Amino acid sequence: MKVEIIARETIKPSSPTPHHNRSFKLSFIDQVALPIHTRLVLFYSHGEGGYEEVTKRSQLLKESLSQTLTRFYPFAGRIKDHMWVDCNDDGAEYLEARVNSPLSDVLGQPKMETMKEFIPIPTGVKGPLFLVQATFFQCGGMGLGMSISHKIADAATFTALITGWANAALGFPDAVTPDFCAATLFPPREEAFPVDSDAFDHKRRVGISRRYVFDGSKIAALQAKSTSEGVPQPTRVEAVSALLWQSALAASRSNLTSTQMSSSLIWSVNLRPRLMPPLSKHSFGNLAIPIIPEADESETDLSSFICHLKRGIAELKDNYGNKLEVDERLSLILDQVMKITNLLHKVDTRNSYALVSWCKFPLYEADFGWGKPTWVTVGDVFEVANVIVLADTRDGSGIEAWVTLTEEDMALFETNQELRMFGSLNPSALS
């Protein structure tokens, strides 16, 4: 398979950003976010592959993106410093590509290394904050790869941008209006906060990735299995997250020939519905914070891991579910940031995992005029070990997981009988 870039251009807002919006203030959560890009690919199997149809589709994507950037204007700007985005309308980057194979070659048995071919590569912290690559297949299918700066966007903001863009393509450019409230709720610090961009990689090992799919019926069985008098029924995400955490830790403990090893899970949680009062789902910026549940050395059963996840969510609700003063909110976030920094700089991080969930975000509703996506996936995952990324399956009842572990841990992880009972290893994304 060969992906060839045939065009590259800059897409600017259809209307100039007003002078009073030319400087966008980052929130404190934005300030402590890693300077990395988040990536997604939406694959569409509908349409024709002829030149005129491809040209028409690409033009619609560019025109509707231009309209969308008028409302999501920070994405057309550039990071100025630790407090501000210069909303100068420099624009987003748009690439058009062709691939000399059918879409089924990619979706039949998805591989993470292949996904990278459909993602535009960021040019650095001072470069474009949003990049797009529209890749057209011989069969008429398309891959819409996107890369967005994590400094100003979490999963909810990324989803809002995609939703707004798709609505603009259908003729409704005003359907999604972002709410720029984050810097008011979580004011930035005037002094630069030292974000260690190498902290995530510190003393960690390179990993290999595997894709697991848990269909709705298997998740229901997993939920029932892990429910008891002392453990209320977990949500879909809690059940799958606990199983993956338990299985990964079991593999690590076996390789270290020590079952007496505690473990931590860094799990990012959306604050929008949990603040008092709740925020709009279209609130712009980073409004997710991590909880860090911990399992002690003696815990091995699934119900224990679920209890830790539930306790972490309950504590977050207790902390943020009340009206808080600004200083109280900032103190809570800073405390979590320091916990993560300390955790990642430990001598041995083999028992620490990070989990990101895209579940419940309506990515499969992104219809630009040629139907809804056949498959949505993360464009790539961190190349360091011990990272798990979850997303909904197309029918909304199942969960897809990309799991990255060391080669040694993955070899044992793949043989875990309970994992194999509930999850399928890399099934076709076409089914």
C-alpha positions as CSV (number, residue, x, y, z in Angstrom):
1,M,0.0,0.0,0.0
2,K,1.3,3.4,-1.0
3,V,-0.2,6.7,0.3
4,E,0.8,9.7,-1.9
5,I,0.3,13.3,-0.8
6,I,-0.9,15.2,-3.9
7,A,-1.9,18.6,-2.5
8,R,-1.2,20.7,0.6
9,E,-2.8,24.0,1.5
10,T,-3.7,26.2,4.4
11,I,-7.4,26.6,5.3
12,K,-8.2,30.0,7.0
13,P,-11.5,31.0,8.6
14,S,-14.2,32.1,6.2
15,S,-14.5,35.4,8.1
16,P,-11.6,37.2,9.9
17,T,-11.5,36.7,13.6
18,P,-12.7,40.0,15.3
19,H,-10.0,42.1,17.0
20,H,-11.4,41.4,20.5
21,N,-11.0,37.7,20.0
22,R,-7.4,37.9,18.6
23,S,-5.9,36.7,21.9
24,F,-7.2,33.5,23.5
25,K,-6.3,32.9,27.1
26,L,-5.3,29.3,28.1
27,S,-6.7,27.8,31.2
28,F,-4.6,26.3,34.0
29,I,-5.5,22.8,32.7
30,D,-4.3,23.8,29.3
31,Q,-1.1,25.0,30.8
32,V,-0.3,21.7,32.4
33,A,-1.3,19.6,29.3
34,L,1.5,17.9,27.5
35,P,2.6,19.7,24.2
36,I,1.6,16.8,22.0
37,H,-1.0,16.2,19.3
38,T,-4.1,13.9,19.6
39,R,-4.9,12.0,16.5
40,L,-8.0,10.3,15.0
41,V,-8.9,8.7,11.7
42,L,-12.5,8.4,10.4
43,F,-12.9,5.9,7.6
44,Y,-15.8,6.2,5.1
45,S,-16.7,3.4,2.7
46,H,-19.4,5.3,0.8
47,G,-18.9,7.3,-2.4
48,E,-17.4,7.0,-5.8
49,G,-13.7,7.0,-6.6
50,G,-13.8,9.1,-9.8
51,Y,-11.8,12.3,-10.2
52,E,-14.8,14.6,-10.2
53,E,-16.3,13.0,-7.1
54,V,-13.0,13.2,-5.2
55,T,-12.5,16.8,-6.2
56,K,-16.1,17.6,-5.1
57,R,-15.7,15.9,-1.8
58,S,-12.3,17.6,-1.1
59,Q,-13.7,21.0,-1.9
60,L,-16.7,20.5,0.4
61,L,-14.3,19.5,3.2
62,K,-12.2,22.6,2.7
63,E,-15.1,25.1,2.4
64,S,-16.9,23.7,5.5
65,L,-13.7,23.6,7.5
66,S,-13.2,27.3,6.7
67,Q,-16.7,28.0,8.0
68,T,-16.1,26.0,11.1
69,L,-12.8,27.7,11.9
70,T,-14.7,31.0,12.2
71,R,-16.4,29.7,15.3
72,F,-13.5,27.5,16.5
73,Y,-11.1,30.4,15.8
74,P,-8.3,29.3,18.3
75,F,-7.6,26.3,16.0
76,A,-6.7,28.7,13.2
77,G,-4.1,30.5,15.4
78,R,-0.7,29.6,16.9
79,I,0.6,29.1,20.4
80,K,2.2,32.4,21.5
81,D,3.4,31.5,25.0
82,H,2.4,29.7,28.2
83,M,-0.7,31.9,28.6
84,W,-2.0,32.9,25.2
85,V,-2.9,31.6,21.7
86,D,-2.4,34.2,19.0
87,C,-5.7,34.0,17.0
88,N,-4.1,35.4,13.9
89,D,-6.0,33.3,11.3
90,D,-2.8,31.6,10.1
91,G,-5.1,28.6,9.5
92,A,-5.2,24.9,9.7
93,E,-3.2,22.6,7.4
94,Y,-5.1,20.5,4.8
95,L,-3.5,17.6,2.9
96,E,-5.1,15.6,0.1
97,A,-3.8,12.1,-0.6
98,R,-4.4,9.1,-2.8
99,V,-3.8,5.4,-2.0
100,N,-3.4,2.7,-4.6
101,S,-5.5,0.0,-2.8
102,P,-9.1,-0.5,-1.6
103,L,-10.3,0.4,1.8
104,S,-10.8,-3.2,2.7
105,D,-7.1,-3.7,2.7
106,V,-6.8,-1.4,5.7
107,L,-10.0,-2.3,7.6
108,G,-9.8,-6.1,7.0
109,Q,-7.2,-6.5,9.7
110,P,-6.2,-3.1,11.1
111,K,-2.6,-2.4,12.1
112,M,-1.4,0.5,14.1
113,E,1.6,1.1,11.9
114,T,-0.7,1.4,8.9
115,M,-2.9,4.0,10.7
116,K,0.1,6.4,10.8
117,E,0.0,6.7,7.0
118,F,-3.4,8.5,7.2
119,I,-2.3,11.1,9.8
120,P,-0.7,14.5,9.0
121,I,2.5,15.1,11.0
122,P,2.6,18.2,13.2
123,T,5.5,20.7,12.6
124,G,6.1,21.6,16.2
125,V,4.6,23.5,19.2
126,K,4.5,26.8,17.2
127,G,3.0,25.2,14.1
128,P,-0.6,24.6,13.0
129,L,-2.9,23.5,15.9
130,F,-5.2,21.5,13.6
131,L,-4.1,19.4,10.7
132,V,-6.2,17.3,8.3
133,Q,-5.4,14.6,5.7
134,A,-8.1,13.5,3.4
135,T,-7.0,10.2,1.8
136,F,-9.0,8.8,-1.1
137,F,-9.0,5.1,-1.9
138,Q,-9.4,3.5,-5.3
139,C,-12.8,2.0,-4.3
140,G,-14.3,5.4,-3.4
141,G,-13.7,5.1,0.3
142,M,-11.9,7.8,2.3
143,G,-9.8,8.2,5.4
144,L,-10.2,11.5,7.2
145,G,-7.1,11.8,9.5
146,M,-6.9,14.6,12.0
147,S,-4.2,15.8,14.4
148,I,-5.0,18.4,17.0
149,S,-2.9,20.2,19.7
150,H,-3.6,18.8,23.2
151,K,-2.5,22.2,24.6
152,I,-6.0,23.6,23.7
153,A,-8.2,20.5,23.2
154,D,-9.3,17.4,25.0
155,A,-11.4,14.6,23.5
156,A,-14.7,16.5,24.1
157,T,-13.3,19.6,22.3
158,F,-11.9,17.5,19.4
159,T,-15.3,15.8,19.1
160,A,-17.2,19.2,19.1
161,L,-14.9,20.5,16.3
162,I,-15.6,17.4,14.2
163,T,-19.4,17.6,14.9
164,G,-19.4,21.3,14.0
165,W,-17.4,20.6,10.8
166,A,-19.7,17.8,9.7
167,N,-22.8,20.0,10.3
168,A,-21.2,22.8,8.3
169,A,-20.7,20.4,5.4
170,L,-24.4,19.6,5.5
171,G,-25.3,23.2,5.4
172,F,-25.7,24.0,9.1
173,P,-22.5,26.0,10.1
174,D,-24.1,27.4,13.3
175,A,-25.2,24.0,14.7
176,V,-22.3,23.9,17.2
177,T,-21.1,26.9,19.2
178,P,-18.1,26.4,21.5
179,D,-18.3,27.9,25.0
180,F,-15.0,29.6,25.9
181,C,-15.3,29.4,29.7
182,A,-12.3,27.3,30.8
183,A,-9.9,30.2,31.6
184,T,-12.6,31.8,33.8
185,L,-13.2,28.6,35.8
186,F,-9.5,27.6,35.9
187,P,-7.4,30.8,35.4
188,P,-3.9,30.4,34.1
189,R,-0.8,31.1,36.2
190,E,1.1,34.1,35.1
191,E,4.4,32.4,35.9
192,A,5.3,29.6,33.4
193,F,4.4,26.2,34.8
194,P,7.2,23.7,34.1
195,V,5.6,20.9,32.0
196,D,8.1,18.2,31.5
197,S,7.4,16.9,28.0
198,D,9.7,14.0,28.6
199,A,8.0,13.0,31.8
200,F,5.7,10.5,30.1
201,D,8.7,8.8,28.5
202,H,10.9,9.0,31.6
203,K,12.4,5.5,32.4
204,R,9.6,3.9,30.4
205,R,10.0,1.3,27.7
206,V,9.0,1.1,24.1
207,G,5.8,-0.9,23.5
208,I,3.9,-2.8,20.9
209,S,0.2,-2.3,20.3
210,R,-2.7,-4.8,20.0
211,R,-6.3,-4.1,19.2
212,Y,-9.1,-5.9,21.2
213,V,-12.8,-5.6,20.6
214,F,-15.4,-6.3,23.2
215,D,-18.9,-6.7,21.8
216,G,-22.0,-5.6,23.7
217,S,-23.1,-9.1,24.8
218,K,-19.6,-9.9,26.1
219,I,-19.5,-6.7,28.1
220,A,-22.9,-7.4,29.6
221,A,-21.6,-10.8,30.7
222,L,-18.4,-9.2,32.1
223,Q,-20.6,-6.7,34.0
224,A,-22.7,-9.5,35.5
225,K,-19.7,-11.6,36.4
226,S,-18.1,-8.7,38.3
227,T,-21.2,-7.6,40.2
228,S,-21.7,-8.8,43.7
229,E,-23.3,-7.7,47.0
230,G,-20.3,-5.5,47.7
231,V,-19.6,-4.4,44.2
232,P,-22.4,-2.5,42.3
233,Q,-22.7,-3.2,38.6
234,P,-19.9,-1.4,36.8
235,T,-20.5,0.7,33.7
236,R,-19.2,-0.7,30.3
237,V,-16.1,1.4,30.5
238,E,-15.4,0.5,34.1
239,A,-15.8,-3.2,33.4
240,V,-13.5,-3.2,30.4
241,S,-11.0,-0.8,32.0
242,A,-10.7,-3.0,35.1
243,L,-10.2,-6.2,33.0
244,L,-7.5,-4.6,30.9
245,W,-5.7,-3.2,34.0
246,Q,-5.9,-6.5,35.8
247,S,-4.7,-8.5,32.8
248,A,-1.8,-6.1,32.1
249,L,-0.7,-6.1,35.7
250,A,-0.9,-9.9,35.9
251,A,1.5,-10.1,32.9
252,S,3.9,-7.7,34.4
253,R,3.9,-9.4,37.7
254,S,4.6,-12.8,36.1
255,N,7.5,-11.4,34.1
256,L,8.9,-9.9,37.3
257,T,8.3,-13.2,39.1
258,S,6.6,-11.2,41.8
259,T,2.9,-11.2,42.5
260,Q,3.5,-8.7,45.4
261,M,3.5,-5.5,43.3
262,S,1.1,-2.5,43.7
263,S,-0.2,-0.7,40.7
264,S,-1.5,2.8,39.6
265,L,-3.8,3.7,36.8
266,I,-3.9,7.3,35.4
267,W,-7.4,7.6,34.1
268,S,-8.6,10.9,32.4
269,V,-12.2,11.9,33.3
270,N,-14.3,14.6,31.7
271,L,-15.2,17.3,34.2
272,R,-18.0,19.0,32.1
273,P,-20.9,16.9,33.5
274,R,-19.4,16.7,37.0
275,L,-18.9,20.3,37.9
276,M,-21.6,22.3,39.7
277,P,-23.3,23.6,37.8
278,P,-22.5,21.2,34.8
279,L,-20.8,22.7,31.8
280,S,-21.9,22.6,28.1
281,K,-20.6,19.5,26.3
282,H,-19.2,22.1,23.8
283,S,-17.1,23.9,26.4
284,F,-13.8,24.6,24.7
285,G,-10.3,23.5,25.9
286,N,-9.0,20.9,28.3
287,L,-11.6,20.2,30.9
288,A,-10.6,16.6,31.8
289,I,-8.5,15.7,34.7
290,P,-6.9,12.4,35.8
291,I,-7.9,10.3,38.7
292,I,-5.2,7.9,40.0
293,P,-6.8,4.7,41.5
294,E,-4.3,2.3,43.1
295,A,-4.3,-1.4,43.6
296,D,-2.2,-2.9,46.4
297,E,0.2,-5.8,46.3
298,S,-2.3,-8.5,47.3
299,E,-5.2,-7.6,44.9
300,T,-5.8,-9.9,41.9
301,D,-9.5,-10.3,41.5
302,L,-11.5,-8.2,39.0
303,S,-14.0,-6.8,41.6
304,S,-11.1,-5.1,43.5
305,F,-10.0,-3.2,40.4
306,I,-13.6,-2.2,39.7
307,C,-13.9,-0.9,43.3
308,H,-10.8,1.2,42.9
309,L,-12.2,2.8,39.7
310,K,-15.6,3.5,41.3
311,R,-13.9,5.0,44.3
312,G,-11.9,7.3,42.1
313,I,-14.9,8.6,40.3
314,A,-16.8,9.0,43.6
315,E,-14.0,11.1,45.0
316,L,-13.8,13.2,41.9
317,K,-17.6,13.9,42.2
318,D,-17.1,14.8,45.9
319,N,-14.3,17.2,45.0
320,Y,-15.8,18.9,42.0
321,G,-19.6,18.3,42.6
322,N,-19.8,21.3,44.9
323,K,-19.4,24.9,44.2
324,L,-15.7,25.7,44.7
325,E,-13.7,28.8,44.8
326,V,-11.2,29.3,42.0
327,D,-8.2,28.7,44.3
328,E,-9.8,25.4,45.5
329,R,-10.2,24.2,41.9
330,L,-6.6,25.1,41.0
331,S,-5.3,23.4,44.1
332,L,-7.1,20.1,43.3
333,I,-5.7,20.1,39.8
334,L,-2.2,21.0,40.9
335,D,-2.2,18.2,43.4
336,Q,-3.1,15.6,40.7
337,V,-0.5,17.0,38.3
338,M,2.2,16.6,41.0
339,K,1.1,13.1,41.8
340,I,1.4,12.1,38.1
341,T,4.8,13.8,37.7
342,N,6.1,12.0,40.8
343,L,4.6,8.7,39.6
344,L,6.2,8.9,36.2
345,H,9.6,9.8,37.6
346,K,9.7,6.8,39.9
347,V,12.6,4.4,39.4
348,D,10.3,1.6,38.3
349,T,7.1,2.5,36.4
350,R,6.4,-1.0,35.2
351,N,3.3,-1.1,37.4
352,S,1.8,2.2,36.3
353,Y,-0.7,2.5,33.4
354,A,-2.4,5.3,31.6
355,L,-5.9,5.0,30.2
356,V,-7.8,7.3,27.9
357,S,-11.5,6.7,26.9
358,W,-13.3,8.1,23.8
359,C,-16.4,6.2,24.7
360,K,-19.8,8.1,24.6
361,F,-18.3,10.8,22.2
362,P,-20.5,10.7,19.1
363,L,-17.7,10.3,16.5
364,Y,-19.7,7.7,14.5
365,E,-22.3,10.5,13.9
366,A,-19.9,12.6,11.8
367,D,-21.7,12.6,8.5
368,F,-20.2,15.1,6.0
369,G,-22.7,14.2,3.3
370,W,-21.6,10.7,2.3
371,G,-22.9,8.7,5.3
372,K,-21.6,7.9,8.7
373,P,-18.1,6.5,9.3
374,T,-17.5,2.8,8.8
375,W,-14.7,2.8,11.4
376,V,-13.3,5.4,13.8
377,T,-9.9,4.8,15.4
378,V,-7.1,6.6,17.2
379,G,-4.5,7.6,14.7
380,D,-1.7,6.2,16.8
381,V,-1.0,5.6,20.4
382,F,2.0,6.5,22.6
383,E,4.9,4.4,21.6
384,V,5.8,3.9,25.3
385,A,4.4,0.9,27.1
386,N,1.5,0.7,29.5
387,V,-1.0,2.9,27.6
388,I,-4.7,1.9,26.9
389,V,-7.0,3.8,24.6
390,L,-10.8,2.9,24.5
391,A,-13.4,3.9,22.0
392,D,-17.0,2.8,21.1
393,T,-17.7,0.3,18.4
394,R,-19.9,1.4,15.5
395,D,-23.1,0.0,17.1
396,G,-22.4,1.9,20.3
397,S,-22.7,-1.1,22.6
398,G,-19.2,-2.5,22.3
399,I,-15.8,-1.1,23.1
400,E,-12.6,-1.2,21.1
401,A,-9.3,-1.1,22.9
402,W,-5.8,-0.4,21.7
403,V,-3.4,-1.7,24.3
404,T,0.4,-0.9,24.3
405,L,2.7,-3.0,26.5
406,T,6.3,-4.2,26.4
407,E,6.9,-7.1,24.1
408,E,7.5,-9.3,27.1
409,D,4.3,-8.3,28.9
410,M,2.3,-8.5,25.7
411,A,3.3,-12.1,25.1
412,L,1.7,-13.0,28.4
413,F,-1.2,-10.6,28.1
414,E,-2.4,-12.2,24.9
415,T,-2.6,-15.6,26.6
416,N,-4.8,-14.3,29.5
417,Q,-7.8,-16.7,29.5
418,E,-10.3,-14.2,31.0
419,L,-9.3,-11.5,28.5
420,R,-9.7,-14.0,25.6
421,M,-13.1,-15.0,27.0
422,F,-14.5,-11.5,26.7
423,G,-12.4,-9.8,24.0
424,S,-11.5,-10.6,20.4
425,L,-8.0,-9.9,19.1
426,N,-8.1,-7.6,16.1
427,P,-11.3,-8.6,14.2
428,S,-12.2,-7.0,10.9
429,A,-13.4,-3.4,11.2
430,L,-15.7,-4.0,8.3
431,S,-18.1,-6.4,10.1
